[in-house]
Amino acid sequence: MSMYDAFKYFTKMAELVADDVAPSETAVMARGLGRYYGAVTALDGIDLSIRRGEVYGFLGPNGAGKSTLVRVLCTLLRADEGVAYVAGHDVALEPQAVRRRIGVALQEAALDESQSGRELLALQGRLYGMDRSRIRRRIAEVLELVDIGDAIDRRIATYSGGMKRRLDLAAALIHNPEVLFLDEPTTGLDPLSRSAVWNEIRRLNSELGMTIFLTTQYLDEADALADRVGIIDGGRLVAEGTPAALKRSIGKDLIVADVDRLEPAVVRTLEKLPGVDGVTTEHGRIIVSTSDGPAGLSPVAIALDKTALKVKTLTVRTPTLDDVFLELTGSHIGVGAGR
């Protein structure tokens, strides 16, 4: 560590003391994390404080910095700036201590398909220094949490994508970690496998009290599973809170009209209606923001009826996490660039 890096490190440590927050009191803590790839900023001053036993959902589009942050917290990548603690240990200065206390299931499962599921789990246990009796006991325990069934003794090459994801999750749990990192665990899964992974995440948290750091692009996933959500955009944490609180922060109902075409003149007409806070358009839809959706529905319907547009459907809905993301970043979560 250079003199300059040491200065920055101890400055961040002083900030933690000033905040009166001990790293041992949280499962994950970060202050001022920065990571750069040349001129590209992947992480821009990330601050986090995740309670023990919490499911924390980390939302953002591809390239927003989600995977970079996970790799820093899992000691797979060094931050260029800032400090981070996981399970009470500094990820930069105590990487081995961190690794012993975490489980990690990244987007691409690193599984040897020539092995059986049981052989892979036994090898994982040996890598953590577990003896044979403990390995047998832990395999039995994780198989109760992760539904693989008789396939555990088959070669991994015969597994479906969903079964491979569940086996990778079992491998991450074999040493009973304090903190579990799941990096987009349901990407590419069919609905049935996705539901099974959701159930396993809920069970791990409720039955074992395990802290779970979940990155995802799926808004319904974060809404259903997370106690709190952080939204990252362009390497910055732009919002944080419970899913309900984030949706309430929008403070608006949405009237959505599916129409045959979009006309600027119609948008301008709707913007002038009493009670309308704003109007946006996307993919053949007109979206009207209002503080009272039911009261605003009739005036919007009458105004649209006076135009030449063909209205296919007209509905009122409450805000979603995607609306929160759109409000904060100006784009939907499916759009992203960079790392």
N, C-alpha and C positions, 0 to 999 in steps of 0.2 A: 504494500500500500504506500503510495507516494505521500509526501508531506501535505500536498493539496487535498488528496483524497481523504487522508486522515482528518484534516480540518473539516471537510464537508461531513464526514461520518459523525464526528463528535458534535458538530453543530446540530445535526438531526437528532442525536441522542439527547442533547440539551432541550430540544423542542418537546420530546416525549416526556421528559421530567417536568417541564413547564406545564404541559397538558395534564400532569398528574395521572398518567396512564402507564401502568406497568405492563411490559410485553407478556408476562406470565398470566395476566388476567384475561387475555384474549387468545383466541385460536389463531387468528391471522392479524398482523398489524403491519402497516406500511406507511412510510412518510417520505414524500418527495421522490418516488421512484421514477427514474428516467432511463430510457433505453433508445439508442439511436442506431440506424443503419445508414451510415454516410449522411446525406442530407435529409433522410426520412426520419421523422420522429415517431417511434412506435409507442412509447409511453412518455407522457408529459406531466410529471409531477403528481403521480398517483398517490393519494392518501386513502388508507383503508383501516377499518377497525371492525373485526368480525368476532362476535361473541362465541364462546364455547357452546356447543350444542345447537348452533344456528344453521339453517340451510340458506346459503347466500347465493342468489342468482345473479350472474354477470351477463348482461345483455349487450349486444352490439352486432353490427353487420360484419361480414368477412372483411378482414383487414383493419378492424378498428383497434386491435391490440389485445384482444382477449387471450389468445394462445400465448402471446409473448409474456403477458403478466403471469399466466399459469406456469410457464417454464422458469421464470425468475423465482417464483415462490416455491417451486419444486427443486430448486438448485440446479436445473439443467441449463440455465443461462444467467450470466451475471448482469446486474443492472449497472448502468454507467453513472447513475446518481441515486442518492437516497439510501434508506435502510429498510429492511423488512425482517419481521420475526414470524415464524410459524411454530406453533406448539411451544412457545417460549424461547426459541433458539434463533439466533441470527443466521439467515440463509447464506450470507457471504462468509462469515467467520466460523460457523459451526454446521457445515453442510451435512456431515455424517449424522449428527444428532437429529437434524431435521428429517433426513431420509428414513431413519429408524421409526419415526413417529407419524409418517404420512403414507397414504395409499394413493396411487395415481393411475387413472385410466384415461389415456390420451385418445385423440380422434382415431388414430390408426393403431389397432391392437397388434402388439408384437408377440405373436403366438407361433410356436414351432408346430406346424401341422402334422409332423411325423409322430408327435407324442400323443398320448391319450390326455384327456382333461385332468385325470388324477395324477399322472406323471408330471404335468406342468405345475400343478399346485404343490406337489411334494418338492419339486426343484425350487420353487419360489420360497417355500418354507426353509429349506436348507440354506438358501442364500441369506436369509435373515438369522441364521444361527440357531434355528429351532431343532430340538432333538426329535427322534422318530415318533415317540409317543405323543408329543405335543402336536406334531404335524398331522398325525391321524385324527386327533381330537379336533383340531382346527378345520381340517377338510370337512369333517362331518358337520361342524357348526356352520361353516359358510355355505354348504350345500343346502342347509335348511333355509338360508336367506336368499340364495340365488338358485332359481329353479332350473336345473339342468337334467335331473332325473338319471336314468340309466345311461345316458349319453356320456356321463363322466368317464366311463371306461372305454369309450370308442375313440378312434383317432380324430384329432381336431379337424383334419381335412374333410371329414364327413359332416361337420357342423354347419348349420345355417348361419347367416349373418347375425341374427338375433342371439343365437346360442353362443357365438364367438364373443359378442359384446358382454354377455352375462358371465362367461368364463373369465374374461379379462377383468371384470368387476370382482369376481371371486378371488383372483390372484392379487388384486389390490387390497383385499380384505384379510388375507391369510394371516398376517401378523397383528391383526386387531389394531389398526392405526387410530390415532387420535383425530386426525384430519384427513378427509377423503377429497381428492381433487378429481372432478369429472369434467373432461373437456369435450363438450358437445356429444354426450353419450348416446343420443338417439338419432343422430344424423344418418339418413339412409335406411332406417329401419321401417318395416311395415307397421301398420297401426297396432297389431296385436303385440309384437315384440316391444314396441314403444311403450305400450301400456304396462307390460311386465316390468320394464326397467323403472318406470315411474313408481310402481308398487314397491319395488325393492328399495328405492331411494327413501320413500316414506317410512318403510319398515326399519331401515338402518338408523334413521334419525329418531324415530319414536321409541324403538325397542332398545337401542344401544346408546342413544344420546350422542351419536357421532356428528361432529361438525362436517358439513358438506359444502364445498365450493363448487358451484355448478355453472359452467359457461354454456350458453345456448344462443341460437338464433331464433328459437321457437318461443314466441310470446306466450302462448297458452301453457307451455311447459314451465316458464318462470312464474306465471300467474298461479298455477296449480301447486307448485312445489315449494317456492321460496318464501321464507319469513321476511326477508328484505331483498331488494333488487338494486343493483348498481348499473347504470347505463353509461357505456363508454363510447366515445365518438372521436375519431382522430387522435387517439391516444390519451384523451382527457376523460376523467370521470365527470359527466355533465349533470347527473342527478342520482339521488340515492334515497331509498325509503321503502316502506311496505308497498306491495302492489296496489292496495286500496288507496293509500295516501297519494301515490304518484298519479293514479287516475283521477282522484278528487282534485289534484292540483290544477288540472285542466279547467275544471269548474264549468264545463259546458256539456249540454246534450248535443247530439248530432242528428240532423235530418238528412237522410241520404236518398237522392233521386237517381235511379238508373234511367238514362235517357238515350235516344237514338243518335244524338250528336250534341256537341258542345258549342254554344254561341256566347261570345263575350257580352252581348247586349242583355242576354237573360241573366247572366251573373250580376251585371250592374243593377238590374231591376231587383233582384233578390237582396242585394246588399243594402238597398234603401228601405227594406221592410222594417217595421218597428220590432225591436227585440232581437234582431239579427246582429251577431257580433262579428261574423266574417263568413266568406264563401270561398271554397277552393274547388278545383276540379281535378279529376284523375280517371283515366281509363273508362270514359263514358259515364262517369258519375259526377253529380254535383253534390257537394257536402256543405251543408249550412250549419254553422255553429250558433247556438243560442242557449241562454241560461234556462229556458223552460221549453223543452222539446214538445210536449203535448200541446201547449198553448200556441206554439209557433207552427205546428203542422198544417193547420187549416189555411192561414195566410199564404204559406209557401205553396200549398196545393192549388189555391185559387190563382196565384200569380203564374204558376207553371201552366195552368189550364188556358190562360190567355195568350200563350205563346204558340208557335208552330211546332214545338218539340213534342215528340211522342214519349210519354213517361211510362216506362215499363213497370217499375216498382217505386214506392215511396214509403220509407220506414224511418222510425225514430230509434236511436240506440244511445246507450251511455258510452263514455270514452273507454278505449282499450289501451293496453301498453303501447301498441303501435301508434295510437294517437299521441301519447305522451312523447314517444320518440320523434314523431313528425314535428310536434310543437317545439321540441328542444333543438332539433338538428336540421329541420327543413327537408328531411328525406325519410323514406321508410326504411325499416331495418334490413330489408333485403338488398339494399344498395350500399356498397362500401368500396374503398380503395386503399391501397397501401398495405402495411403489414398488420 
